[in-house]
């Protein structure tokens, strides 16, 4: 009886050690890949704007700047353009983003299509002050 119990225990321990040796690293590797692969796009977007040193310097003494998108922003409906507006507002707080452009010489251009930025700048006699990303530019008046 004693030998039989010892054999079962030895076999159980051997199987358990084998499972830990084979399945453990595979499980750990898969879990690590899953956790590293998930990047919240909203958090990434906010980090790009909030952590841009030139943008922070340019807005240091500003309370409000204009905000421009190449897509319509309807605060009642939502959508990608509105999401970018709200995330930009969050990233730049306490600076406020105003959709009324006439009152502000500085404007944050946040376009879905980067090729639309230069035509907008030329049409409105603005220049690039800070390139935040391919689609996001802080613009201001051209030098006189």
ZADO-1210 file (C-alpha; in nm, 4 decimals, padded with zeros to 6 digits):
<atoms>
<atom x="00.0000" y="00.0000" z="00.0000" code="UNK" pos="1"/>
<atom x="00.2781" y="00.2402" z="00.0904" code="UNK" pos="2"/>
<atom x="00.4664" y="00.1709" z="-00.2314" code="UNK" pos="3"/>
<atom x="00.1506" y="00.2253" z="-00.4362" code="UNK" pos="4"/>
<atom x="00.0804" y="00.5658" z="-00.2761" code="UNK" pos="5"/>
<atom x="00.4415" y="00.6673" z="-00.3214" code="UNK" pos="6"/>
<atom x="00.4244" y="00.5718" z="-00.6909" code="UNK" pos="7"/>
<atom x="00.1053" y="00.7735" z="-00.7478" code="UNK" pos="8"/>
<atom x="00.2507" y="01.0736" z="-00.5686" code="UNK" pos="9"/>
<atom x="00.5757" y="01.0472" z="-00.7667" code="UNK" pos="10"/>
<atom x="00.3858" y="01.0210" z="-01.0932" code="UNK" pos="11"/>
<atom x="00.1614" y="01.3154" z="-01.0003" code="UNK" pos="12"/>
<atom x="00.4602" y="01.5287" z="-00.9106" code="UNK" pos="13"/>
<atom x="00.6356" y="01.4361" z="-01.2351" code="UNK" pos="14"/>
<atom x="00.3252" y="01.5294" z="-01.4411" code="UNK" pos="15"/>
<atom x="00.2866" y="01.8558" z="-01.2511" code="UNK" pos="16"/>
<atom x="00.6521" y="01.9470" z="-01.3058" code="UNK" pos="17"/>
<atom x="00.6215" y="01.8619" z="-01.6749" code="UNK" pos="18"/>
<atom x="00.3111" y="02.0843" z="-01.7057" code="UNK" pos="19"/>
<atom x="00.4877" y="02.3703" z="-01.5314" code="UNK" pos="20"/>
<atom x="00.7924" y="02.3299" z="-01.7547" code="UNK" pos="21"/>
<atom x="00.5998" y="02.3112" z="-02.0831" code="UNK" pos="22"/>
<atom x="00.2750" y="02.5020" z="-02.0377" code="UNK" pos="23"/>
<atom x="00.3966" y="02.7678" z="-01.7927" code="UNK" pos="24"/>
<atom x="00.6360" y="02.9513" z="-02.0262" code="UNK" pos="25"/>
<atom x="00.3873" y="02.9312" z="-02.3129" code="UNK" pos="26"/>
<atom x="00.1109" y="03.0788" z="-02.0964" code="UNK" pos="27"/>
<atom x="00.3394" y="03.3502" z="-01.9606" code="UNK" pos="28"/>
<atom x="00.4632" y="03.4403" z="-02.3087" code="UNK" pos="29"/>
<atom x="00.1093" y="03.4614" z="-02.4472" code="UNK" pos="30"/>
<atom x="-00.0110" y="03.6704" z="-02.1527" code="UNK" pos="31"/>
<atom x="00.2839" y="03.9097" z="-02.1889" code="UNK" pos="32"/>
<atom x="00.2211" y="03.9525" z="-02.5633" code="UNK" pos="33"/>
<atom x="-00.1476" y="04.0220" z="-02.5078" code="UNK" pos="34"/>
<atom x="-00.0798" y="04.2852" z="-02.2442" code="UNK" pos="35"/>
<atom x="00.1932" y="04.4545" z="-02.4514" code="UNK" pos="36"/>
<atom x="-00.0109" y="04.4455" z="-02.7725" code="UNK" pos="37"/>
<atom x="-00.2992" y="04.6476" z="-02.6306" code="UNK" pos="38"/>
<atom x="-00.2363" y="05.0182" z="-02.6721" code="UNK" pos="39"/>
<atom x="-00.5328" y="05.2428" z="-02.6097" code="UNK" pos="40"/>
<atom x="-00.5506" y="05.4688" z="-02.9183" code="UNK" pos="41"/>
<atom x="-00.7062" y="05.7513" z="-02.7181" code="UNK" pos="42"/>
<atom x="-00.4284" y="05.7445" z="-02.4592" code="UNK" pos="43"/>
<atom x="-00.1656" y="05.7302" z="-02.7336" code="UNK" pos="44"/>
<atom x="-00.3266" y="06.0274" z="-02.9107" code="UNK" pos="45"/>
<atom x="-00.3407" y="06.2309" z="-02.5900" code="UNK" pos="46"/>
<atom x="00.0227" y="06.1473" z="-02.5106" code="UNK" pos="47"/>
<atom x="00.1401" y="06.2710" z="-02.8512" code="UNK" pos="48"/>
<atom x="-00.0174" y="06.6113" z="-02.7896" code="UNK" pos="49"/>
<atom x="00.0312" y="06.6461" z="-02.4142" code="UNK" pos="50"/>
<atom x="00.3989" y="06.5446" z="-02.4199" code="UNK" pos="51"/>
<atom x="00.5106" y="06.7608" z="-02.7120" code="UNK" pos="52"/>
<atom x="00.7603" y="07.0093" z="-02.5635" code="UNK" pos="53"/>
<atom x="00.7451" y="07.2693" z="-02.8430" code="UNK" pos="54"/>
<atom x="00.3665" y="07.2753" z="-02.8283" code="UNK" pos="55"/>
<atom x="00.3721" y="07.3172" z="-02.4516" code="UNK" pos="56"/>
<atom x="00.6175" y="07.6065" z="-02.4846" code="UNK" pos="57"/>
<atom x="00.4117" y="07.7775" z="-02.7567" code="UNK" pos="58"/>
<atom x="00.0948" y="07.7586" z="-02.5472" code="UNK" pos="59"/>
<atom x="00.2485" y="07.8482" z="-02.2108" code="UNK" pos="60"/>
<atom x="00.0819" y="08.1917" z="-02.1802" code="UNK" pos="61"/>
<atom x="-00.2399" y="08.1088" z="-02.3653" code="UNK" pos="62"/>
<atom x="-00.5834" y="08.0550" z="-02.2200" code="UNK" pos="63"/>
<atom x="-00.7750" y="07.9868" z="-02.5419" code="UNK" pos="64"/>
<atom x="-00.6759" y="07.8997" z="-02.8994" code="UNK" pos="65"/>
<atom x="-00.8766" y="07.8192" z="-03.2086" code="UNK" pos="66"/>
<atom x="-00.9417" y="07.4640" z="-03.3237" code="UNK" pos="67"/>
<atom x="-00.9825" y="07.3610" z="-03.6879" code="UNK" pos="68"/>
<atom x="-01.0695" y="07.0270" z="-03.8424" code="UNK" pos="69"/>
<atom x="-01.1174" y="06.9330" z="-04.2061" code="UNK" pos="70"/>
<atom x="-01.4267" y="06.7408" z="-04.0981" code="UNK" pos="71"/>
<atom x="-01.7422" y="06.8885" z="-03.9532" code="UNK" pos="72"/>
<atom x="-01.7617" y="06.8772" z="-03.5757" code="UNK" pos="73"/>
<atom x="-02.1155" y="06.8376" z="-03.4514" code="UNK" pos="74"/>
<atom x="-02.1171" y="06.8157" z="-03.0725" code="UNK" pos="75"/>
<atom x="-02.4647" y="06.6621" z="-03.0789" code="UNK" pos="76"/>
<atom x="-02.3769" y="06.3667" z="-03.3015" code="UNK" pos="77"/>
<atom x="-02.0237" y="06.2491" z="-03.2259" code="UNK" pos="78"/>
<atom x="-01.7842" y="06.0695" z="-03.4559" code="UNK" pos="79"/>
<atom x="-01.4094" y="06.0668" z="-03.5210" code="UNK" pos="80"/>
<atom x="-01.3735" y="06.4429" z="-03.5670" code="UNK" pos="81"/>
<atom x="-01.5501" y="06.5106" z="-03.2401" code="UNK" pos="82"/>
<atom x="-01.3427" y="06.2453" z="-03.0624" code="UNK" pos="83"/>
<atom x="-01.0216" y="06.4129" z="-03.1831" code="UNK" pos="84"/>
<atom x="-01.1570" y="06.7500" z="-03.0629" code="UNK" pos="85"/>
<atom x="-01.2367" y="06.6206" z="-02.7142" code="UNK" pos="86"/>
<atom x="-00.9083" y="06.4287" z="-02.6837" code="UNK" pos="87"/>
<atom x="-00.7156" y="06.7367" z="-02.7964" code="UNK" pos="88"/>
<atom x="-00.8999" y="06.9473" z="-02.5404" code="UNK" pos="89"/>
<atom x="-00.8152" y="06.6936" z="-02.2708" code="UNK" pos="90"/>
<atom x="-00.4479" y="06.6824" z="-02.3749" code="UNK" pos="91"/>
<atom x="-00.4040" y="07.0609" z="-02.3789" code="UNK" pos="92"/>
<atom x="-00.5953" y="07.1479" z="-02.0619" code="UNK" pos="93"/>
<atom x="-00.5992" y="07.4063" z="-01.9096" code="UNK" pos="94"/>
<atom x="-00.5778" y="07.5699" z="-02.2550" code="UNK" pos="95"/>
<atom x="-00.9266" y="07.5800" z="-02.4070" code="UNK" pos="96"/>
<atom x="-00.9987" y="07.4986" z="-02.7701" code="UNK" pos="97"/>
<atom x="-01.2530" y="07.7272" z="-02.9332" code="UNK" pos="98"/>
<atom x="-01.4327" y="07.6521" z="-03.2598" code="UNK" pos="99"/>
<atom x="-01.4823" y="08.0281" z="-03.3165" code="UNK" pos="100"/>
<atom x="-01.1664" y="08.0986" z="-03.5150" code="UNK" pos="101"/>
<atom x="-01.1996" y="08.4722" z="-03.5706" code="UNK" pos="102"/>
<atom x="-01.1117" y="08.5499" z="-03.2089" code="UNK" pos="103"/>
<atom x="-00.7795" y="08.3614" z="-03.2015" code="UNK" pos="104"/>
<atom x="-00.4514" y="08.4144" z="-03.3808" code="UNK" pos="105"/>
<atom x="-00.3252" y="08.0680" z="-03.2823" code="UNK" pos="106"/>
<atom x="-00.5099" y="07.7642" z="-03.4146" code="UNK" pos="107"/>
<atom x="-00.4631" y="07.3958" z="-03.3626" code="UNK" pos="108"/>
<atom x="-00.5199" y="07.2275" z="-03.6979" code="UNK" pos="109"/>
<atom x="-00.6254" y="06.8680" z="-03.6534" code="UNK" pos="110"/>
<atom x="-00.6981" y="06.7214" z="-03.9945" code="UNK" pos="111"/>
<atom x="-00.7888" y="06.3683" z="-04.0942" code="UNK" pos="112"/>
<atom x="-00.6018" y="06.4252" z="-04.4225" code="UNK" pos="113"/>
<atom x="-00.2573" y="06.5788" z="-04.3866" code="UNK" pos="114"/>
<atom x="-00.2588" y="06.6981" z="-04.7492" code="UNK" pos="115"/>
<atom x="-00.5352" y="06.9466" z="-04.6581" code="UNK" pos="116"/>
<atom x="-00.3166" y="07.1368" z="-04.4100" code="UNK" pos="117"/>
<atom x="-00.1028" y="07.3440" z="-04.6489" code="UNK" pos="118"/>
<atom x="-00.3979" y="07.4662" z="-04.8605" code="UNK" pos="119"/>
<atom x="-00.5741" y="07.5733" z="-04.5390" code="UNK" pos="120"/>
<atom x="-00.2626" y="07.7579" z="-04.4194" code="UNK" pos="121"/>
<atom x="-00.2249" y="07.9405" z="-04.7519" code="UNK" pos="122"/>
<atom x="-00.5948" y="08.0317" z="-04.7745" code="UNK" pos="123"/>
<atom x="-00.5917" y="08.1790" z="-04.4236" code="UNK" pos="124"/>
<atom x="-00.2464" y="08.3410" z="-04.4394" code="UNK" pos="125"/>
<atom x="-00.1122" y="08.1255" z="-04.1570" code="UNK" pos="126"/>
<atom x="00.2187" y="07.9522" z="-04.1032" code="UNK" pos="127"/>
<atom x="00.3229" y="07.6381" z="-03.9202" code="UNK" pos="128"/>
<atom x="00.4513" y="07.7112" z="-03.5724" code="UNK" pos="129"/>
<atom x="00.4735" y="07.3544" z="-03.4398" code="UNK" pos="130"/>
<atom x="00.4331" y="07.0257" z="-03.6247" code="UNK" pos="131"/>
<atom x="00.2900" y="06.7951" z="-03.3614" code="UNK" pos="132"/>
<atom x="00.2331" y="06.5021" z="-03.5978" code="UNK" pos="133"/>
<atom x="00.1528" y="06.4446" z="-03.9648" code="UNK" pos="134"/>
<atom x="-00.2056" y="06.5598" z="-03.9118" code="UNK" pos="135"/>
<atom x="-00.1753" y="06.8043" z="-03.6213" code="UNK" pos="136"/>
<atom x="-00.0184" y="07.1499" z="-03.6545" code="UNK" pos="137"/>
<atom x="-00.0181" y="07.4595" z="-03.4390" code="UNK" pos="138"/>
<atom x="-00.0555" y="07.7530" z="-03.6780" code="UNK" pos="139"/>
<atom x="-00.0202" y="08.1261" z="-03.6308" code="UNK" pos="140"/>
<atom x="-00.0169" y="08.4425" z="-03.8402" code="UNK" pos="141"/>
<atom x="00.2490" y="08.4912" z="-04.1009" code="UNK" pos="142"/>
<atom x="00.5207" y="08.7430" z="-04.0189" code="UNK" pos="143"/>
<atom x="00.4464" y="09.0888" z="-04.1462" code="UNK" pos="144"/>
</atoms>
